[in-house]
Amino acid sequence: MEKIKNNICLILLVMLLGIVLCVAGCSSSTIIGQGETAAEGHRRHLRQAEITRQQIVDDIDAVLLTDQPTKLSDIRVR
């Protein structure tokens, strides 16, 4: 009987911890940096995604050893 009681307490503790982690992980305070508005955070994410995309395209160009940018590359002055 004591073993079953311990198992139920352990299961309830794990479930409670899971709920707390879900709530804490979804709160806006973890997404938005201190002193950063939601709009600023959104712009930062968009800028980082664009930089990452440009780096991937540059890597593809380097692997293909092309002197000219591929059609994947956007036209930019370097």
PyMOL commands that set and color helices and strands:
alter all, ss='L'
color gray80, all
select helices_A, chain A and resi 2-25+28-31+38-63
alter helices_A, ss='H'
color red, helices_A
deselect
rebuild
show_as cartoon
